[in-house]
């Protein structure tokens, strides 16, 4: 077994140990397991949210897109900052309502606001379906990291199985507490590794950042700018909008909001997190540095850029540390995703159809569903397909369909009815599903449209249709309700 692999599995063992230890001294009820008893302060909430945001997508996908796509990669830098600004006002309102009404999942919020358990079931199913590609993203990244860093000593398939079993064990035992403690190590490591790679590699191979970009521009003119078609300016703007609005709509991110001690936690994080977003720049620098040094990575293989360049530059022990950091970027969000999906299915689907189920039964079911979610994700992982960024954007297109119904529910006078919310989400999700499954784009469906419209992100098109249907159905159903009320009064 090589040095890199020993280091990687050493950190895996440490994450399992911390995950199991985290539950000691705690009564692991569903509330304690899923939202930490609402007792996390600024640091833990920051680490949890960073743990969910800075994933294998950031580590491998960001550098892979810089390597393969160039200029369009900077959308990743833009949407997070917009989401953090929005969080200053949005998250305290969500937290306060959740605390006052003892909510434990994203679907609970919709059930409580719209007085509709069936809407909660639908939101749960949308959330779980969106989480599967996000979990697949983490598992694919985990397999890539271990297989490449080990020099092929362990296959990607074996690495994924080992990682999934490890995460499943500590999620079932410790829930969100295990994720929080593992996130502490992960964030320290990722910050140090990414800053080091992003500064060292451009200097080592090019003599600095400016010479690196000059060399890329000379070799591939226009690569660092937006193309005129495809991933153009209109794609960039619409994708930043889509992902900013959907940023906190992921069920596991939404659930971590509930874990805070107070609403002040979010305002402090809103100040800090945009600075942390700058770390992404150094991930991009690694991908850019690899363009002229690592040849021939096409399509999904672009996600290998960071590891390939690291392996040809550093000794095995350094590669092991890089691989360990990457491993943790898969484990922390992967654990949160498994836990959130299981909680949604147990509390907001099973409990609705079996109302006599006790809290203890629901809690046990949630924990027992963790391996089921893992197996489903494994199936799609091994089926192959798509780059890490593509998988993430597919999930974003789905979860962002929940945003209009959520935002309007926070208003004093909500103009959206439960029928309108249901219809809007349904048509938005159907639009995303149809275009994704048929492998269509706006351009292929409507070739006569102007180019800037054809390049729009499909999730934004679905969101526009969602809004139109939401308001139309809400208007009709609210009018019908008013008429029925007037008739009864008369």
C-alpha positions, -999 to +999 in steps of 0.1 A: +000+000+000+015+033-010+021+063+012-007+084-003-033+056+003-022+052+039-027+089+046-061+089+029-074+059+048-059+074+080-081+104+076-111+082+067-106+063+100-103+096+119-136+109+104-154+077+114-140+079+149-151+116+153-185+107+138-191+080+163-177+099+193-199+129+185-231+112+197-217+103+232-237+119+261-267+128+239-302+114+237-303+108+199-340+117+193-350+127+158-345+164+167-311+158+182-301+135+153-313+157+124-309+193+137-285+190+167-311+200+193-310+235+178-279+242+198-251+250+173-233+283+175-218+305+148-187+283+143-205+250+139-232+264+117-205+281+096-186+248+092-218+228+084-228+252+057-193+255+044-192+217+045-222+215+023-210+242-001-173+233-004-177+197-017-160+175-043-177+198-068-155+227-055-124+206-052-125+187-085-154+202-105-142+238-101-107+230-112-121+206-139-143+233-154-114+259-153-094+233-173-121+224-198-143+254-201-123+285-192-141+318-186-176+304-179-162+288-147-164+321-129-201+317-125-192+295-095-176+325-078-205+348-084-236+329-072-223+321-037-217+358-029-252+368-040-267+339-019-248+351+012-262+386+008-297+372+005-291+350+036-287+380+058-325+386+056-338+352+045-323+327+069-332+345+102-369+346+091-368+309+083-350+300+116-375+320+137-405+304+121-390+270+124-381+274+161-416+288+169-433+259+152-407+231+162-399+222+126-373+196+117-371+194+079-376+215+049-409+199+041-422+208+076-418+245+066-441+241+036-466+219+055-468+245+082-470+276+059-496+261+035-514+238+059-510+209+035-493+176+044-497+165+008-477+195-004-451+185+022-450+150+007-445+165-028-417+189-016-400+159+001-400+139-031-387+168-051-360+173-025-349+136-025-349+134-063-327+165-064-304+152-037-296+120-056-275+137-083-258+158-056-250+126-036-238+109-069-215+139-074-199+133-040-195+096-046-180+101-081-156+126-066-147+103-038-139+075-063-118+097-085-098+111-056-089+077-040-083+059-073-061+086-087-042+094-055-035+058-049-020+054-084-046+028-092-039+006-061-076+008-053-102+011-080-128+039-080-156+013-074-139-001-043-132+034-030-168+044-034-181+013-015-156+018+013-166+055+016-203+049+015-201+022+042-181+044+065-204+074+061-235+053+065-223+039+098-215+073+114-246+090+100-268+063+115-251+066+149-245+104+152-265+123+126-257+159+122-232+159+152-209+136+133-210+158+102-203+189+123-171+174+139-158+160+107-164+194+090-140+209+115-111+189+101-123+191+065-124+229+065-090+233+080-075+209+055-093+222+024-084+258+032-047+250+036-045+226+006-064+248-018-044+280-009-011+261-012-020+245-046-035+277-060-004+297-052+024+272-057+014+256-090+011+288-111+044+300-097+062+267-101+051+261-137+048+297-150+066+320-127+034+337-115-003+343-122+001+369-150+025+347-170+002+318-165-028+336-180-006+351-208+006+316-217-030+302-218-042+331-239-013+326-264-019+289-266-058+291-266-069+326-277-103+336-262-104+305-239-105+327-208-135+348-221-172+339-225-180+322-259-205+338-281-228+308-281-235+280-256-219+290-223-223+326-233-230+358-212-268+350-211-260+315-199-237+329-173-262+355-159-291+330-159-270+303-142-258+327-115-294+337-109-306+301-108-279+289-084-281+319-061-319+315-056-315+277-051-285+280-028-304+274+004-332+253-012-313+220-008-330+200+019-297+194+038-287+230+037-322+241+047-321+216+076-288+230+089-305+264+093-326+249+121-295+238+140-285+274+150-289+288+185-302+321+174-308+342+143-277+363+149-256+333+138-267+338+102-259+375+101-224+368+113-220+341+087-233+364+060-204+387+067-178+359+068-189+336+040-182+359+010-146+361+021-144+323+023-158+323-013-125+337-024-109+303-018-126+292-050-102+314-070-073+293-059-092+261-070-096+278-105-059+287-106-051+250-102-073+241-132-058+269-153-023+258-143-031+223-156-042+234-191-007+234-206+008+209-182-017+180-183-028+171-219-057+153-233-084+154-205-117+155-224-153+157-211-158+142-176-120+135-174-115+172-169-124+166-133-090+148-130-070+179-137-062+189-101-051+153-091-032+147-123-012+179-119-006+172-082+007+137-089+032+148-114+044+177-092+046+164-056+058+134-035+033+107-026+028+120+010+018+154-003-006+137-028-020+118+002-028+150+021-044+164-010-064+132-015-075+132+022-088+168+019-107+158-012-121+127+006-134+149+034-151+172+009-171+142-002-178+127+032-192+158+050-218+169+024-225+132+016-234+125+052-257+156+054-274+145+022-281+110+034-295+122+067-317+149+051-331+125+025-339+099+051-355+124+074-377+137+046-389+102+036-396+091+072-411+123+087-427+139+057-438+110+036-442+079+058-457+098+088-483+114+065-496+081+053-492+064+087-503+091+111-504+067+141-466+062+139-448+073+171-419+097+171-397+068+181-408+048+151-402+077+128-368+083+143-358+046+138-371+046+103-351+077+094-319+061+106-327+028+088-334+046+055-298+060+054-284+028+038-314+027+014-306+062+001-270+052-002-278+021-023-300+042-047-272+067-051-247+039-057-268+026-085-268+059-103-231+065-096-221+032-112-243+039-143-218+066-152-224+098-170-218+136-167-192+158-152-195+169-116-206+204-125-233+191-148-247+169-120-248+198-096-266+221-121-292+194-127-300+193-090-300+231-087-326+233-115-349+211-095-345+226-060-348+261-072-384+254-082-392+255-045-380+291-041-410+311-052-434+292-029-410+296+000-403+333-004-440+343-008-449+323+023-427+347+044-448+377+034-474+389+059-501+384+032-491+354+011-507+357-024-498+321-032-523+294-023-514+258-016-529+248-049-508+275-066-476+264-048-482+228-058-490+235-094-460+259-098-435+235-083-449+206-103-448+223-137-412+237-130-400+202-120-417+186-150-400+211-174-366+204-159-372+166-160-384+166-196-356+187-209-330+167-189-343+133-199-348+142-236-313+158-236-328+189-251-320+226-247-339+258-252-321+261-285-331+226-298-367+230-288-371+265-302-344+270-329-359+302-342-354+321-309-326+347-306-292+332-295-292+349-261-326+332-253-314+298-265-284+300-242-305+306-211-301+280-183-331+256-186-337+259-148-344+296-152-369+289-180-386+264-157-386+289-129-404+315-152-430+289-161-433+280-124-440+316-115-467+321-142-485+289-132-482+297-095-498+331-098-525+319-123-536+290-101-534+310-069-556+337-085-582+312-096-583+292-064-583+323-042-612+338-062-631+305-060-625+304-022-637+340-019-668+333-039-677+302-018-673+322+013-695+350+001-722+325-010-722+310+025-724+344+042-753+353+019 
